[in-house]
Amino acid sequence: MPRSAPRNALDRLRTPRGLHGFLKGASVCALIAGLLSPLSPAMASDTDSAEVATAAAPAEDHCGGQCSDILPPGQNGNATLAQILLNQAFGTQPAHAEDQLGPYANLATGYSALTNDKIDDFFNDASFGVPAGQVASTVRPAGRGDVTIVRDKKTGVPHITGTTRYGTEFGAGYAAAQDRLWLMDLFRHVGRGQLTPFAGGAPANQGLEQQFWRSAPYTEADLEAQIESAAAKAGERGELALADVDAYVAGINAYIDASDRGRYFPGEYVLTGHKNAITNAGTIERFKRSDLIALASVIGSLFGAGGGGEVANARSLLAAQEKYGVAEGTEVWESFRQRNDPEAVLTQREGSFPYLPRPDDPQGRALPDAGSVQEEPLIHDRTGSAATAGAAAASTEAAGAAVTSARRGMSNALVVSGDHTASGNPVAVFGPQTGYFAPQLLMLQELQGPGLSARGASFAGLSMYVELGRGQDYAWSATTSGQDIIDTYAVELCQDDYHYLYRGTCTPMEKVERKNAWKPTVADGTKAGSYTMRVWRTKYGPVEYRATVGGKKVAYTSLRSSYLHEADSIIGFQMLNDPGYLDGPDRFRSAVQNINYTFNWFYADSEHTAYYNSGDNPVRADGVDAEFPVWARTDYEWRDWDPDHNTARYTEASLHPQSVDQDYYISWNNKQAEDYPAASWGNGSVHRGNLLDDRVGKLVAEGGVTRAALVRAMAEAGLADLRAEDVLPDLLKVIDSAPVTDPEARTAVDRLKAWRAAGGLRTETSAGSKQYAHADAIRTLDAWWPLLVKAEFEPGLGSGLYTAFTANLPVDESPSAAHGPTGAHAGSAFQYGWWSYVDKDIRSVLGESVQGPLAREYCGGGDLAKCRDSLLGTLKEASGRTAAQVYPGDDNCSAGDQWCADSVIHRTLGGIKHGGIGWQNRPTYQQVVEFTSHR
């Protein structure tokens, strides 16, 4: 599988679509009248809670009203059955379910006139506390006297203030359950590979549980051990973390009990058969420590685990060597891999940070024999609806799409040093892109208590600390970095297919199983069925493939450094929330060094900025090339590897890309630093990081950067078509090397030039028009790109190698490319594609200087005239395609609706749905910060 994987499995999660049919057979009004009609869960109180209308005194705040944030669609992610039915029938929304969606969407058409005093028209005021007169409610959860949860009128965000640490964390758990109980429950079942028994047997649910459990097949004992292990290594902070977790879980369970008594629990429990709406029979399972590890395994797998894909790399290398011979084939492969492309945009622009250098004489490489690779089967013993040919194919397709799809890595960051701002204080605009879901995976909160002072976003069910946000006089955020912490080992089989050689001893593999059964519900009418998921575990990780190497039977296993360590990052997040610890950039870097997932971390206070790349980077054996599978032998294991606990020697903190007070930082999942290779393919001369770097670099050169200016730069980059901005000019140079005499081609060229001259943006003609300016040019480029790439490269590479390379890196990821890495309506675009290959090849054919060129020239075989003919031929074909052909329509859009095809749609993970918004390539949660003073 490629290191980057096209469509995220979350996009396919089954939600209560059966509601539509259910509503046809029942009177909505009668149903609602017959049910209790409780308040919004976030606003409801139970007999153990007291409500008052006073605001607590805010904590020390050095932002001076210049901290803002946004997280669509809204804070409230829970809905009662009555609210779900009203939403499905009439489109009504529970309070605070989508009140952040409009401001978020409006930035796409309002950014160009943005000034500092208008920022909060598009963002929330992220100051600490709630102003007098803006308190919507104050709840003492479970009647406790040591914590209050204050919610503001505008957004309903919980501001949790405790006089004891236990009370504060109890309140955090209670507030999380108020806002995201159903989502939290859903994902603890995903993490355990038990989604179908909980939510139904739809093929999408099958694919989702299969994806995550294959990569993290934990037993219950594994889950329970991880939090205790993480705490034990951290001394007093570890003990504190355990106490925080226990208090947080107690708060979740207090809300479960209260909502059950008050009958305002999420309505999805009724629709999936877990609760009875009339009698209240049934139970909502209480949470425990291990549930948080199950949740963390899903989040870590999605956003914080770089690497893998060594088998796919081996396949494309072998295809290249078959076509060109070993030496030239290897050169061609390396030129497409672009491990350390000299033209790649960097986050850390000074210094070298060598990691995983390409060895001159690779050792231990275990490439498969041609045609021998077979994926390890996961599903066995199908029965009922799971046993039909159609159902088996559907779940296999869903699981395959999930496994081969790109982990979302769409976060971005723009941070400018105070030396270049109007105020002299650093300015930052940053946030994570976690997809668009309803309810959202993240939730907002403010935590104030002993050793805790922060506001920001956290993943639901893991919000005992703010994970991305601001403290009293500093803010921090992260982007996915994706450096390689996953390796593939070839374990030699012995005795049979389920024994392997481990350090010279024939050792049995461990069989781990999940037996899942489901039955139809109102939410999911899939007929009853069952199957068994089976994973074979070795010391070197779970088995993913089987093959032969030099005629020997092997199993390919996958080992990541964060496997069995999903809880280890808790200490780093605890430090980030501690005002007594975090007092500047040095402590910031010390804190995030405790985060074992692969992220780029950014920091800003009133005086300094900082950057650090986190992750447990295992030290490989000398001569091992981590791009390919290696033999599972002592000589090629990670240095100081302990197989029982999956620990190893890791690269020292000083070797990770990092700095303080660089003039500016940008990150959009691009290459981190010189000699620090990205695990994903596609980090070459053209990357969407260039869209930020060009704009921020220009602002810094001019000086006087403001918050509004930096937001404008982010917003414009988020509307830019990367192909139009950075590749189209060179394509047009080739075409203009001779007069264009064909009228149809001339019209297409003129349209593309006019669009490029206007900025190459995908923007509406006016706010709300749902029609793009330069619509014909955009349609033409969307149709042209895959045609031109294939015509440019397939003749030279041959169909076999071309296909192998497209498995490593998809050709395109336009906003409407449902076939692309993130699927349709996902927002994120232009991360994965062949833009650098086209750019380098076209510049070579034009005779321009290219650093790190491809090993050969491909367009027209290197002949400019033939290259031009190829481009013109495919352009003419593309320009003749109708909008309905380019944008064929789907469940959300009619054929030919270009704006809708690009639009961002929140994928429902529960019963509440939202309308689409115009396309933006932008973080889901985003902060705009400029601190005015320091403690």
N, C-alpha and C positions, 0 to 999 in steps of 0.2 A: 504494500500500500504506500502511497506517497506520504511524505512527512506532513504535508498539508492535505487536508481531506475534503473535498468539496462540500457537500451539504451537511450542515449540522443536524444531528439526530433530533434535537429538540424541536426542529421545525415540523417533525412528523408526529409529534405526540398527539395521541387521540384525546379529543375533548368532547364535551357533551353535545355532539351534533345530533344525536337522537332526540334532543329536545324539540326540534322542529316538528317531527312527526308526533311526538307526545302532545304538543300544544294543539295540533289539529284535532285530536280526539277528546279534548277537554276544554271546558270554559275557563279561561284564565281568571276572569273576575270571580267566578265561583270558587275556584281553587284558592285564590288569595283571600277571599272572604272567609273561607273555611280554615285557613291556617292562622297561626299567631302571626302578627305583623310587627316584629320587634324592630328596634332602632338599628341603624348601621352597627355592625359588630364593634367597630372601633369606638363608637360613642356610647354603647350600651353599658350599663352597670348591673352588677348582681347584688344580692343581699349582703355580700361581704365587702362591697366597695362603697365608699362615700364620695360624693361629688361636691365640689365647691367651685367658685368662679373667681379665684385669685391667681395671680401670676407670681411665681417664685422669683427672687432676686437673681438676675443673670450672673453667670460666672465672669471672671476677668476676661475681657475681650479687647484685643489689640487690632482688630480689623477696621475699626472706625467706619462701619457701615459699608465697607468695600469688599465684602465676601458675599458671593452669590452662588447658587447652584440650581440644578433642574434634574428631574428624573421622571420622564413620562412612563405610563399615561397618568398615574396618580398614586397617592400614598395608600389608599384603601384597596387592598387586594382580596378582601373577604366579602362575601355576599350571602345573605340568607336565601332560602328557597324562593320566598316571595320576590325578592329583588332580582333573582336570576330569571324568574318567569316574566317579570315586567320588562327586563332588558331584552329577552328573546322575542317577546311579543311586540313591544312598543319602542324599544331602543332607549328606554330611560336608564339613567346611570345612578348607582348608589353615590352617596356623598363622597367626594374626594377620590372617585374612581378614575376620572380622566381630566381633572382640572389643571394638570400640568402639560397635557397634550397640546392644547392650543398655543400657549406661549412658545413651547418647544418648536412646533411646526412653523410658527409665524416668523421665526428668525430667517428662514430661507428667502423670504421676500422683503424683510425689514432690515437686514444687516447693513445694507449699503449706507443708510443714513444714521447708523447707530452712534450715539454719544454716550459718555459715561453716565449721564443722568437718566438715560433710557434703558440701561442694562437690565434693570429689574422689571421692565415690560416683557422681557423674554426669559428671565430667570427669577428665582426666589431669593429674597433676602436671607442670607445664611448667617446672620448675626446670632449670637447666643441668646437664649431666652425668648420670651414672648412678650411683646409690649403690652402695657395696660390697655384694656379695651379690646384686645385681639384674642383673648382666651376663649376658646370654644367650650372646653371642659377640663376639669381636673379630677383625676381618679386616683384613689389609693387602692391599688390592686389587692384583692383578698382582705381588705380592711387593714392593711399594714400601716403602721405609723411612721415607718422609716423610708418611705418612697412615695413620690407622686408622679403621675403621668399627665402632663399638660399638653393639650393639643390646640394648635392655633386655628383661627377661623379660616384663613386663606387656603391652606393646603392640608390641614389635618395631621401634620408631622408630629410625632410624639417627642416631647422634651422631658426626659426622664431625670429626675433629681432625687438623690438618696442621701440620707444622713449616715447610713452604714453602707459598706461595700456590698454586703449580701443583699440588702434591700435594693440597691441600684441595679445589680445584675438580675434580681428577681423581677424588677420592673422591666428590664430589657427583654426578658423572656416573655413576660405577659404582653408587652406591646407588640413583639414580633408575632405572637399568636393572634392578637387582635387583627393584625394587618395581613398575615400570610399563612394562617394555619393550614389551609388546604394545600397550598404550594409546598410547604415544609413537609407535610405528610406524603405528598406525591413523590418528592425527591428522596426521602429516606427509603421509599420502596424502590425507586430507580437504582439507588446505590447498592441495595441488597439484591438486585436482580429479581425483584418480586412485584413488578408493576402490573402485570396482567391479572393476577389474583385480586389486586386492589382496585384497578381502574378499568379493567375489561381487556378482552383478547383481540382487539383490533390489530391488524398487521403493523400499524405504526407503533403501537405500544410494545408489540413483540420485538420490533427492530430496536427500539430504544433500550429495553432492558438487556437485550443481547449485546448491544454495543458496549455498555458500561461494565456489565458483569464479566465480559470476556477479558477486559483489560485490568479489572480489579476484583478478581474472584475471591473475596474475603469470606472466611467463616465468621460466625458470631464471636468466637474467641479471638480472632484476628482484630475485629473491630474494637472489642473491649480492651485489648492489650495496648492499642496504639496510643490512646489518650494517657494512660498511666505511664507508658514508656516515655512519651514526650515530657510529661511533668517530672518524672524521676531524674531526667538529665539536666533539669533547669533549677534545681535547688529550691530556694524560697519562692522564686517566681513560678516555678512549677507547681508548688503547693497552692499558691494563690490562684493559678489558672484552674486547678481542679475545683477549688472552692467556687470560683466564678462560674464554671460550667454547671456545677450542681445547683447553684442558686438560679441560674438561667433556665435550666430544665425544670426546676420547681415552679418558676413563673409561667412557663409554657403550660405545665400541667394544671396550674391554678386556673388559667383561662379556659382550658378544655373543660374542667369541672364546672366553672361558672357558666360557660356558654351552653353546656348540656342542660344544666338546671334551668337556665333562662330561655333555652330553646332558640338561641340566636347563633348557633354554630353555622359554619358554611353549608350552603344548600347542596353542594356537590356530594356531601355524605349521604343525603337522601337519594339523589339521582344515581349514585353508584351502588345503592343497596346497603349501605352501612348503618343508616338510621331510618326510622319510620317517622314520616312527617306527622302522622295522626297520633300514634301512641307514644312516640319518642323512644320506642324500643331500639336496641342496638347500642353499640359502643364506639367511641373514638379512642383508639389505643393511645395510652399515655406515652410520653417521650422518655428516653433514657440516654445516658451518656453516649452509648454506641451509635445512636441515631445520628448524632452530630458528625461522627466519623464517616458514616455512610453518605451523608450530605457532602462532606468535604471531599470525598473521593470523586464525586461527580464534578464538583466545581474545579478541583485540581486537574482532573483529566481534560476538561474542556479548555481551561484558560492558562494553566500553569505547568504543562508538561511538554517540553520540546524534545524533538528527536524521533527516532523510530524510522521506519521505511527502508531499512537496510536491504530487505529482500527485493523490493521494487528497484532500488539502486543497482543491485546485482543483476537484475534482469535487463535493465537498459544498458549497463556496461557490457554485458555479454552480447547484446544485440549490436552495439557499436563495434565491438571487437570482431564479431562475425562478418560485418560488412566491410570494415577497413583493415582488419588485422589487429593484433594485440597493441602494438605501439601507437599507430595512428588512431585506432578506435578509442584507446584510452585518452589520447589528446583531445579528440572530438568530445568525448564524454565530459572531461574536465572543463572544457570551454563552455558547455551548456550548464554544468553544475554551478559554476561561478562561486566557488567556496569563499574566495577573497577578492572580489572584483575591485580593481583600483578606481573604478568610476562610481561605485556605490555610494549613496548618501549615508552619512554617519551621524549617530547621536553624539558620541564622544569624539570630537574632531581632532584632538591632540593625543599623542602617545600611541603605543602599540601594546596590545593585550593578547599575546599568543595563546591560543586554545585549539587543541586538536589539529596541529599542523599536518599537512599531507606527508606521510613518511616516504623517504626515498626508496626504501626496500620494505614494503609491507610484510608484516609477519602474521601468521595465524589466519589468514584470509580463508574463508570457507564458502566459495561460490558454488551455487547449485549446478548440477548437470542440466543441460538444456532439456526443457520440457518436463522436468521431474517435480517441480514445485506444486504441491496441493495444499489448499487451506485446510486447517484442522476443523473437522465438523464440530459444531457447538450443540446442535439440536438433535435430540433422539426421542424415540418412543412417542411420536405424535398420535393423538387420539381426537375424535370428534371433529370439530371445525378446523383444528390444526392439521388434520391428516389429509384433507382434500388436496388435490394437485394444485388448484388455484391458490389455496391458502398458504401452502408451503412455499410456492413461488413468491407470493406477495411478501411474506415475512422475510424470506431470504433476500429479496430485493431491498426491503426496508433496512435490514441489518447491514447488507452490503453497502448501501448508500451511506449509512451512518459510519461504518468503519472506515470507508475510503474517503470520507469527506473532511474538509479542512476544519480543524478546530478554529473557532472564532478568535481572531486576533486583531481586532479592529480599533483598539483604543488609540488615542493620540494625546500628545502633550506639546504645549508651546510655553516655554519659560524664558523670560528675559531678565537679565541682570539689571540691578538698579543703576549701573553706569550708563544705561542706554534708555532709561525711562524718563518721562516728564517729571515725575515726583522724586526721583532718586531712590525709590523703593522698588524691589523686584515685582514683576507682574507675571501671573501664571494663568493659563487657560488649559485645563487638562481634565481627563476623565477616561473611564473604561467603556469600551463598547461590548456589551454583554448580550446583544441581540434585542429584539423587540417582542416582548411577551406580555400577556395579560392573565394573571398579574405579573408584574415585572420580577425578575430574579433577585434584583437588589431592592432594598428598602431604605428610606431615610430615617434618621433618628438623631437626637442629641442626648449624650450621656454626661451627667454631672454627679460625681460622688467621690468618696475617698480614693485618690489615686487614679481618677478617671475624669477627663474633661475634653470632650470632642463632639463634633457634629459632622455627619456625612452619611455615606452609604455602606451597607453591609449586605452580604448574601443572606437571604431569609433562612432562618434556622441556624445561622452562625454569627448572629449579631450581638454576642456578648461584648464585642468591641466594635468600634467604628473601623472599618477596613480601609476606606478611602475617604478622606475628608480634611477637616481642619481642627487644630487645637487652639489654645488660647492666643498664641502668637506665631503660628506656623500652619502650613497646609502641606498635604502630600497626596500623590496619586501614583498610578502605575499603568504601564502598558505591557502587553504580552511580549516577552523577548524571544522565547522559543529556542534558546541554545540547546545543544544536544545533551540530554541526560538519560537517554534511552539507548540501549545497545541490543543487538540480536546475536544470540549464541547458537552455534550448531552443536547440539548434544548428540553424541554417537550412540545409537541404540544397541542393546545387547539382550540376549535371551528372547525377547519379543518386542512388540511395538510400544510397550508400556514400561520398559526398563531402559536405563541409560547409564553410561559410564560417568561416574562422578569421582574425580580424582583417583581413577584407577579401579574403582569398585562398581560392580553392576548394582544399580540402585533402583528400587521401584519408584515410578511416578506416583504422586498423590492425586487421587480422584476427588474432585469437589463438584457437588451437584446442587442444582435447584430444580425441584419438581413443582411446576406451576400449572394450576388449573383455573379456569374462569367460567363464568356463566353470563347470560345476557342480562343487561340492566337497562333502565330508562336512558342512561347516558350513552351506552354502547350496546347495540343489539347483536353483536357478534355471538353466534351460537356457542354452546358449551364446547369446551375442548381442553386439551392439556398437552404439555410436552416436558421433557427434561433437558435442562441446560447442563452440559458436562464439560469441565475444564480439567486438563491434566497439568498439574503444577510440578515444577522441578526446582532445584536449588537456584537455577538460573532464570527463574520466572516461568510464567504460563506458556504452554506450547501454542504457537500460532500457525505454523506450517510444518509440513513434512516434505522431505525431498531426499535425493541422493547427492553426495559429494564425492566425486571420484569413485562412484559405484557403491559407496558405503551409505547405508540408510541412516538418516539423521532426522531429528526434530529441531526446528528453529523456534527458539524461545525469545521472549521479550523481557528485558530487565531494565527498570527505571529506578533512579536513585530515590525517588519519593515513594516507591512501593513499600507498603507497611509503615509509612511515615506520613500519613495524611494529616496528622495532628501536630506535627512538629513546628509548623509556622505560628502556632498560637502565641508563643512567647514574643515574637517580633511584633505582632499586632497589639499585644498587651503593652509593650513599651511605647508604641506610637500613641497610645491613648493616655499615657502617664505624664502629666505636666511636671511632676517632680523629677522625672528622668530626662525627658526630651527638652533640651535647652538650646539646640543649635544644630548645624549640619553634621558635626562629628557624631553626636549622639544619634542623629537620624540614620546615618550610615551604619552605626553599630546595631541599631534596632532592626533594620531590614536585612542585615546579614543573618539574622535568625529565621528568615523566611526561606524555606527550602524549595519553593516553586520558582519557575523561571519567569521573572518579571523585571522590567525596567522601572525603577522607583525615582520619583522626582519630588523635590522639596523647595519650598520658598518661605521665607520669613521677611521681616522688614529690612534686613541687611544682606542676606545671603540666599543663594540658590545652590542646589546640590543634585547629584545624580549617582545612582548605584544600581548595578545589575546583580540581582539575587539568583540563588539556585544552588543546589548541591551538585557541583560539577565533579563527577568522579574522575580520578586520575587514572588514565589508561596505561596499560603496559607499554613499554618501549616498542615501537614498530607497529603497533596496532592502528589500523585505519578505521575509525569509528563509522565511516560511511557505509561499511559493508559487514556482513555476518563474519564472525570469527569463531574458531573452534573453542568449545567449552573445556578448556584445559588450563591448568594452573598458570602456565606462562603467559596466558592472554587474559586472565581475569583482571578486574579492577584492582589496583594496588591496595593492600591491607583489607581486602574484602572479607567480611564476616557473613557467610551465607545464612546463618541462623537468624540474624537480625537485619540483614541487608544493609549493612553499613560499610563504609570504605573510607579511604583517604580522599579528601576533596581538595580542589584547588584553593589555595590561600585567598583570603579576602582581598589582599593587595593585587591579585592577578585578575580580578573582575573589573570590567570597565567602570570607571567612576571619576568624579571630579567635583570640585567646589568652585562656584562663581565663574563658570565658562560664560562667555558673552551672551550666548543663548543656547538653549537645548530644543531640539524637536525630536519627536518620535512618533512614528506611525507604523510600528512593527517592522521597521527597517533594520539594517545591519547596525550593530551597536558600536563597533570600533574597528580600527585597523587590526588585522590578523585575528579577529574574533568571528569565526564563521557562523552564519545563521544556519539553523537546522533545516529550514524550509528552502526550497528552490526559489529562484526569481529575484535575488538581491543583486541586481546589476545596475546598469547605467540609468535605467528609468524605473522609478519606484514611486508609489504615491507619497512617500516621505519627501520627494522633491517638491511636491505641491506646497508643503509647509515650509521647507527649507528656503525655497526661492522667495516666498512672501515675507517670512520672518527675517531672513537675511537682509532684505531690502529695508524693512522697518528699522532694523538695528543700525544699518548704515546711515539712515536719515536722522536717527536719534529722536528723543522725545516720545517714546512709545507709551501709549496709554492702554488701560483695560479695554476700551472700546476698539482701539486700533487692532489689538491682538485678537479680539473676538471677530472682528471683520475679516482678518486674515484667515482664521480658522473656518469661518462660515463660507468664504469664497472658495477655499480649497475643497470644502465639502460639497460644492456644487460643480466642481471642475471635472471634465472628462479627461483623464490622464492621457489617453491616446491622442486626443485632439491637441492638448497643450504641449506634449513632449515628443510625440512620434509623427503626427500628421505633417508638421513643417518639412521634415526630411522626405516623407513620401511624396509631397507636392514638389519638392526639388527635383526628384527623379522624373515625375510626370512633366514638369515644365522644362526639362532638358531638350524638348522639341515641341513645336506647336501642337496643340490638341485640336484636331480637325473634326472629330466626330461630335455632332451637336449634342447628343445625349450625354456623352462623357464631359464635354465642355460645361454643360449646365451643372452636372454633379460637382465638377472641380470648382466652379464659381461659388456654388452654395457652401462647399466646405471651407473655402477661403474666407467667405464673409462671416461664417460662424467663428472661425479661428480668430479673425480680426476683432470680433466682438468679445473674445475671451474664452471661447470654447466651453461655456458653461451650459449645464442642463437646467434652465430656469424658465419659469412661467412668463408669458407675455405680460401678465399683471397678476397681482395677488388674487388667488381664487379662480383664475381662468381655467385651470387644468388643461392648458394648452402650452406647449413649449414654443418659445422663440426659436427660430431656425430649426423647426421640427423636421423638415425634409433632410437637412444636413445630418442631424442626429440619427434619423432613420437610416440614412445611407451608410454612415460609419458603423452603426450597429450591425448592419447586414454585411458590410465589406470586410470587417476585421477577420472573422473566421475564414472567409474565402481567401483573403490575401495571405494569411499566415500559411494555410495549407498549400496554396500555389507557390509560395516562396520557398518553403522548406521541404515538402514531401518529395519532390523530384530528386533533390540532392541526397536527402537522408535515406530515401526508400521508405515504403509504407511500414515495414516492420519496426525500424528504429524510430520513425516519426511517431508511431503509435506508442512505443515504449516511453518516449520522452513526454508525450502528452499525459501518460499515467503519472509521471513524476511532477508535472506542472501543467495544469489546464491552460488552454489557449487564451481564454477570455473570462472576464468577470465584470461585464457591464452591469448596471443596476437592474436591468430587466432579464439578465441571462439566467433563466431558471435552470439551465444546464450547467451553470458555472459553479464555482466553489461554494458559495453560500446560498444558492437558490434564489428564487424570486422574492421580492418584497422584503428583503432582509436589511436594506439600508447600506450595509458595508459593500463596497465595490472597489475594483482596481487594486486589490492586494495581490492576487495570483493571476498571472498571465504572461504572454510571450512578448511583452512590450520591449524589454531589454534586448531580446534576441533580434527582433525586427529593427530596433534602433541601431544596434551595432552592425548588423548585416548591411542595412541600407547605407549607413555612413561609410562602410568599407567599399561598397560598390561605387559610391560617389567619389572615392579617393580621399576622404577626410581622415584625419587622425583619430584612431580608436585605441584607447588603452584597454588591454585585456580583450582583444577581439575574439570572435569565434574562430575555430580552427580552420574553417573554410568559408568562402563566400557562396551564398546559396541563391539569392535572388537572381534569376536569369543565368545561373551558373557563374556569376561574377561579371557578366556582360551588361553594361548599363542599358543598352537598347533593348535587349531581351528582358531585362528586369522591368523596364518601362512598359513593355508590351504586356507582361504578366499583370502589373498593377492596373493598367488601363482596362484590361480584359475583365478582371475581377470587379473593378469599380463599376464598369458598365452593367455587369450582371447584378451587382448589389443595388444600383440605382433603379433598376427595373422592378425590384421587389416591392410589393405593396406593403402598406402598414399592417394589414391583416396577416401577411406572410411573415413579417419580421416580428410582430407582436401577436402571436396566435390566440391569446386569451387563455383564461383559466377560471377557476371557481370564483375569483374576485373581479375579473375584468373581461370585458367583451373584446373580441378580436379587433385589432387595429387601434385600441386605445393606448396610445404611447405613454401619456402621463400616468395612467393607472398601472401600466406594466412596470414602470419604475417605482411606483409608490411604496411607501413603508406601511406594512400592515402588522399590527401586534397579533401574534399567534396566540390563540386562546389556550391556556392551560387550566382553565376553569370554566365557569358558566357565563362570565361577562365578556362581551365582545365590544370592539371599538372600530370606528371607521378608519380608513386609510388616510395618510398624510403625504404631502409631497416629498419627493426623494431628497434626503440629505445623507452625506457620507460623514457621519459624525458620532462621537461618543454617546452612549445611552444616558449615562450619568455624567454631568459636567459641572466643573467649578470654575468660577472667575474670581481670582483673589489678588488683593494687594494690601498687605499689612502696613499700617502707618507707624507702629511702634513695637517695642520689644520689652519683655519683662526685665 
